């Protein structure tokens, strides 16, 4: 489904302002997260309340999602959310 979806479909948000990648990060769906960032690298830029998909994955302790997002964009491990926290803060 990810391979066939147009880029715009991957970047849309649900009624809670979560992108498909943010939902995958929240639920721990690492294979979907990996496919999304490979297919649409811009999906990593989506934020909800200042939090990236990596912040969300860290908050929910989804190590496999954290790993695939950090490998796709190593610089994102230092991204700060709206409260000036890096993803590591949410993992603690």
C-alpha positions in Angstrom: 0.0 0.0 0.0 2.8 2.4 0.9 4.5 1.7 -2.5 1.3 2.5 -4.4 0.1 5.5 -2.4 0.8 8.9 -3.9 3.2 11.1 -2.0 0.3 13.4 -1.0 -1.5 10.5 0.7 1.5 9.8 2.9 1.7 13.4 4.0 -2.0 14.0 4.9 -3.1 14.1 8.5 -5.9 12.5 10.4 -8.4 14.5 12.5 -5.8 14.6 15.3 -3.2 16.1 13.1 -1.1 12.9 12.9 0.6 11.9 9.7 0.8 8.3 8.6 4.4 8.2 9.9 3.4 9.6 13.2 0.8 7.0 13.6 3.2 4.2 12.7 5.7 5.6 15.2 3.1 5.8 17.9 1.9 2.2 17.3 5.4 0.7 16.8 4.9 -0.3 13.2 8.6 -0.3 12.2 8.2 -1.9 8.8 5.6 0.8 7.8 7.8 3.6 9.2 10.8 2.3 7.3 8.8 2.1 4.0 7.3 5.5 4.5 10.7 7.3 5.1 12.2 5.4 2.2 9.3 6.3 -0.2 8.7 9.9 1.1 11.7 11.3 3.0 9.7 14.5 3.6 7.4 12.6 5.9 10.2 12.9 8.6 9.5 16.7 8.6 5.9 16.4 9.9 5.4 17.6 13.4 2.4 17.3 15.8 2.5 19.7 18.7 6.2 20.2 18.0 7.0 16.5 18.2 8.5 14.5 15.3 7.9 10.8 14.6 11.2 10.1 16.4 10.0 11.9 19.6 6.7 9.9 19.4 8.5 6.6 18.9 10.8 7.4 21.9 7.9 8.3 24.1 6.3 4.9 23.4 9.7 3.0 23.6 9.4 1.6 20.1 13.1 0.8 19.7 12.8 -0.6 16.2 11.0 2.5 14.9 13.6 4.7 16.6 16.4 2.7 14.9 14.9 3.0 11.4 14.1 6.7 11.8 17.6 7.5 13.2 19.2 5.5 10.3 17.1 7.3 7.7 18.0 10.8 9.2 20.8 10.7 11.8 20.5 14.4 12.4 16.9 14.0 13.7 18.2 12.5 17.0 19.1 16.1 18.0 15.8 17.6 16.9 14.0 19.6 19.6 10.3 19.5 20.2 8.1 22.4 21.3 9.4 22.0 24.9 13.0 22.0 23.8 13.4 18.3 24.4 15.4 15.9 22.1 13.9 12.4 21.6 16.1 10.9 24.3 14.2 13.0 26.9 11.0 11.3 25.9 12.6 7.8 26.2 13.5 8.4 29.8 
